[in-house]
Amino acid sequence: MDKCYHSVYGLHIKQFIQTKRKLGFKYVTETFALSKIDDLATQTRQTSQGITKAFADMWAEKRPNESRGYHYHRMLMLVQLSSYINDIGIESYIPKLPRFPENTFIPYVYSRDEIAMLFKACDELRMQIAHRESCLFCMPVLLRLLYATGIRIGEALDLKDEDVNLEDGYIRIQDSKNKKQRAIPISASLNLVCKEYLSYRAWLPYKNSTTGFFFVNVSGNKCGQGFRKWFRKCLEHANIPYLGEKHGPRIHDLRHTFAVNSLAGMAEAGIDLYASLPILSNYLGHQSIGATDHYVRLTASMFPDLIRDMDKTCIDVFPKFRNYGAD
């Protein structure tokens, strides 16, 4: 249910969200920041139909312990809202965005030995106490699917039974981050893993489940956030050090690992870099090739022998990463 907005900007906010959604954007998390703009406007009793400089300055004040990234995205929402108000013919002040914070995050890339240990640890995990909402049941196939296809965890959990075609060997991603539908081929070994999972799923005690999701918990409902706890346990049992929430390794790093291994594999097969990048970008569901570029530098760092013949001038156009060990 859509939130009610009470400030002088309320109608503009509601129409702005509707416009964005008609254009194909989900606009779910963004509505939180917009609701806070509405709350501040209500509290300060704004009367101008357009955003004023005074209000923009109040909104721009950095909050205690607020990260630069969150502050930037908060300001971005005000800029977008104010631009929309201008577009509908009402004068509105558009503040200058702060400098975009530099992304210092470096993805973790699992070695093949670590992947093998991770799968083994996952297969051997057991629940100490029976819990109907536990998603441990689907973890072994979930991890293998993420590693073998590179899809996002949210895309995997949103898969419906009808999206997993084991007869023809592919899965269909319908509700992706960038609203790009795509078909992902799956290997014969992964196909067998999925069939084995379905055979065991058929023995679950739930009855008359209508959720239709491929990955379910013991109750037959869609898997929730419990997978993060089990993944941490997998790391622990596999003796892979967990460095903290912002440092990983994370379950999403299986996607990074897939991307790097894919680029390395194409380079080894002699496929030109400028041919492999669009292929990988489309496969991963990226909005542009630019979102895939940083994997080139990472692949070059981890597999220098494969990319040693690459034009050294060209590789410098890609973002740089600290060196990775091959292990």
C-alpha positions in Angstrom: 0.0 0.0 0.0 1.3 3.4 -1.0 2.2 5.8 1.8 0.1 9.0 2.4 2.0 12.3 2.1 0.8 15.3 4.1 3.1 18.2 3.3 2.8 20.8 0.6 5.0 18.6 -1.6 2.9 15.5 -0.9 1.0 15.5 -4.2 4.2 16.2 -6.2 5.9 13.3 -4.4 3.0 10.9 -5.1 2.9 11.9 -8.8 6.7 11.7 -9.1 6.7 8.1 -7.8 3.9 7.2 -10.1 5.8 8.6 -13.1 8.9 6.7 -12.2 7.0 3.4 -11.9 5.3 4.0 -15.2 8.8 4.3 -16.7 9.6 0.9 -15.4 11.5 1.7 -12.2 10.5 -0.2 -9.0 10.9 2.8 -6.8 10.5 1.0 -3.5 13.6 1.9 -1.4 13.5 5.5 -2.9 10.1 6.1 -1.4 11.7 6.0 2.1 13.8 9.0 1.4 10.9 10.8 -0.2 8.7 10.1 2.8 11.4 11.7 5.0 11.4 14.8 2.8 7.6 14.9 3.3 8.0 14.6 7.1 10.6 17.4 7.2 8.4 19.6 5.1 5.4 18.9 7.4 7.5 19.6 10.6 8.9 22.9 9.2 5.5 23.9 7.8 6.6 24.6 4.3 4.1 26.5 2.2 5.9 27.0 -1.1 4.8 24.6 -3.9 8.4 24.4 -5.1 11.5 23.4 -3.1 13.1 26.5 -1.5 16.8 27.0 -1.0 16.2 27.2 2.8 14.4 23.9 2.8 17.1 22.3 0.6 19.8 23.6 3.0 18.0 22.0 5.9 17.7 18.7 4.1 21.4 18.9 3.1 22.6 19.1 6.7 24.7 16.0 7.4 23.4 13.8 10.2 25.5 12.3 13.0 27.2 9.0 11.9 25.7 9.4 8.4 27.9 7.9 5.7 28.9 9.9 2.6 27.1 7.4 0.4 23.8 7.7 2.2 24.1 11.5 2.4 24.7 11.5 -1.4 21.6 9.4 -2.2 19.5 11.4 0.2 20.4 14.6 -1.7 19.9 12.8 -5.0 16.3 12.2 -4.2 15.7 15.8 -3.4 17.4 16.9 -6.7 15.2 14.5 -8.7 12.0 15.6 -6.9 12.9 19.2 -7.4 13.7 18.6 -11.1 10.3 17.0 -11.5 8.5 19.9 -9.9 10.3 22.3 -12.3 9.3 20.1 -15.2 5.6 20.4 -14.4 5.9 24.2 -14.5 6.5 25.1 -10.8 9.7 27.0 -9.9 11.8 24.8 -7.6 15.3 25.2 -6.3 17.7 22.4 -7.4 20.6 22.0 -5.0 24.1 21.0 -6.1 24.8 17.4 -5.5 27.8 16.6 -3.2 30.7 14.8 -4.7 30.0 11.2 -5.3 31.8 9.2 -2.7 34.6 7.1 -4.0 33.9 3.4 -3.9 36.7 1.6 -2.1 35.1 -1.7 -1.9 37.0 -4.6 -3.4 35.1 -7.8 -4.1 36.3 -11.1 -2.8 37.0 -13.7 -5.4 36.9 -17.3 -4.2 39.6 -19.8 -5.3 38.5 -23.1 -6.7 39.7 -24.8 -3.5 37.6 -22.4 -1.4 34.5 -23.1 -3.5 35.0 -26.9 -3.0 35.4 -26.4 0.7 32.3 -24.1 0.8 30.2 -26.7 -1.0 31.4 -29.5 1.3 30.7 -27.4 4.4 27.2 -26.5 3.1 26.4 -30.2 2.4 27.4 -31.2 5.9 25.5 -28.5 7.8 22.6 -29.8 10.0 20.0 -28.0 12.1 20.4 -28.5 15.8 16.7 -27.7 16.4 14.0 -28.2 13.8 12.7 -25.0 12.4 10.0 -24.8 9.8 11.2 -21.4 8.4 14.8 -22.6 8.0 16.2 -22.3 4.4 19.1 -24.7 5.1 17.2 -27.3 3.0 17.8 -25.4 -0.2 21.3 -23.9 0.6 23.4 -26.6 -1.2 21.6 -26.1 -4.6 21.3 -22.3 -4.0 25.1 -21.8 -3.6 25.8 -24.0 -6.6 23.3 -22.1 -8.7 24.8 -18.7 -7.7 28.4 -19.9 -8.4 27.5 -21.6 -11.7 25.3 -18.8 -13.2 26.5 -15.6 -11.6 22.9 -14.4 -11.0 22.1 -12.1 -8.1 20.9 -13.7 -4.8 17.6 -11.7 -5.1 17.1 -13.1 -8.7 17.7 -16.6 -7.4 15.2 -16.3 -4.6 12.6 -14.8 -6.9 12.7 -17.8 -9.3 9.4 -19.5 -9.7 9.1 -23.2 -10.7 8.0 -22.0 -14.2 11.2 -20.1 -14.6 13.4 -23.2 -14.1 13.3 -25.3 -17.3 15.3 -28.4 -16.6 14.1 -30.1 -19.8 15.8 -27.6 -22.0 18.5 -26.6 -19.5 18.0 -22.9 -18.7 16.5 -20.5 -16.1 14.6 -17.4 -16.9 15.2 -14.2 -14.9 12.1 -12.0 -15.1 12.3 -9.4 -12.3 16.0 -8.3 -12.3 17.6 -5.3 -10.7 17.7 -3.4 -14.1 14.3 -4.7 -15.3 16.1 -6.8 -18.0 14.5 -10.2 -18.7 17.1 -12.8 -19.8 17.5 -16.5 -20.1 20.5 -18.2 -18.4 21.7 -21.6 -19.7 22.7 -24.1 -17.0 25.2 -26.9 -17.2 24.4 -30.6 -17.2 25.8 -31.0 -13.7 23.8 -28.1 -12.3 20.7 -29.5 -14.0 21.2 -32.8 -12.1 21.6 -30.9 -8.8 18.3 -29.0 -9.4 16.5 -32.3 -10.2 17.8 -33.9 -7.1 16.7 -30.9 -5.0 13.2 -31.1 -6.5 13.0 -34.8 -5.7 13.8 -34.1 -2.1 11.5 -31.0 -2.1 8.6 -33.3 -3.0 8.9 -35.0 0.3 8.5 -31.9 2.4 5.6 -32.0 4.8 3.8 -28.8 3.6 0.5 -29.3 1.9 -1.3 -27.2 -0.7 1.4 -24.6 -1.1 0.6 -22.0 -3.8 3.7 -19.9 -3.5 5.2 -21.4 -6.7 8.8 -20.4 -5.7 11.6 -22.7 -6.6 13.6 -22.1 -3.4 11.5 -22.8 -0.4 11.9 -23.4 3.3 10.6 -26.4 5.2 7.2 -24.8 5.4 7.0 -24.4 1.6 7.3 -20.7 1.8 9.7 -18.5 -0.2 13.2 -18.4 1.4 13.8 -15.2 3.4 16.9 -13.7 4.9 17.9 -16.8 6.8 20.3 -17.8 4.1 22.8 -15.1 5.4 23.2 -16.9 8.7 23.7 -20.2 7.1 26.2 -18.8 4.7 28.3 -17.4 7.6 28.2 -20.9 9.1 29.4 -22.4 5.7 32.4 -19.9 5.8 33.2 -20.9 9.3 33.1 -24.7 8.6 35.1 -24.1 5.4 37.8 -22.2 7.4 37.3 -19.1 5.2 37.9 -16.1 7.4 34.9 -13.7 7.6 36.3 -10.1 7.8 33.1 -8.3 8.8 29.9 -7.0 7.2 31.6 -4.4 5.0 34.5 -6.6 4.0 33.0 -10.1 3.4 33.4 -12.5 1.9 29.7 -12.3 1.1 27.3 -14.6 -0.7 27.2 -11.9 -3.5 30.9 -12.5 -4.1 29.9 -15.7 -5.8 28.7 -13.5 -8.6 32.0 -11.6 -8.7 33.8 -15.0 -8.8 31.7 -16.1 -11.7 32.4 -12.9 -13.7 36.2 -13.1 -13.2 36.3 -16.8 -14.0 34.2 -16.2 -17.1 36.5 -13.4 -18.4 39.5 -15.6 -17.7 37.9 -18.5 -19.5 37.1 -16.4 -22.6 40.6 -14.9 -22.6 42.0 -18.5 -22.4 39.8 -19.5 -25.3 41.3 -16.6 -27.4 38.1 -14.5 -27.4 39.0 -10.8 -27.8 38.4 -8.6 -24.8 36.1 -6.2 -26.6 34.0 -9.2 -27.8 33.8 -10.9 -24.4 32.8 -7.8 -22.4 29.4 -7.2 -24.1 28.7 -11.0 -23.8 29.4 -11.0 -20.1 27.6 -7.6 -19.5 24.4 -9.0 -21.2 24.7 -12.3 -19.4 25.0 -10.6 -15.9 22.1 -8.3 -16.7 24.1 -5.1 -16.3 22.6 -1.9 -17.5 25.8 -1.0 -19.5 29.2 -2.4 -20.3 30.6 0.2 -17.9 29.2 -1.8 -15.0 31.2 -4.8 -16.2 34.5 -3.0 -16.9 36.0 -3.3 -13.5 36.2 -7.1 -13.8 38.8 -6.7 -16.5 41.4 -5.2 -14.1 40.5 -7.7 -11.4 40.9 -10.6 -13.9 44.2 -9.2 -15.1 45.4 -9.1 -11.5 44.4 -12.7 -10.7 45.3 -14.2 -14.1 48.2 -12.1 -15.4 49.4 -14.9 -17.8 46.1 -15.0 -19.6 45.9 -11.3 -20.3 49.6 -10.5 -20.7 49.2 -9.9 -24.4 46.5 -7.3 -24.0 47.3 -3.8 -25.1 48.8 -2.2 -22.0 47.4 1.2 -23.1 43.9 -0.1 -23.3 43.8 -1.8 -19.9 44.5 1.5 -18.2 41.0 2.7 -19.1 39.6 0.3 -16.5 39.3 0.9 -12.8 42.3 -0.2 -10.7 42.2 -2.8 -7.9 44.7 -3.8 -5.3 46.6 -6.9 -6.3 45.0 -10.3 -5.5 46.8 -13.4 -4.7 46.1 -16.4 -6.9 45.0 -18.5 -4.0 
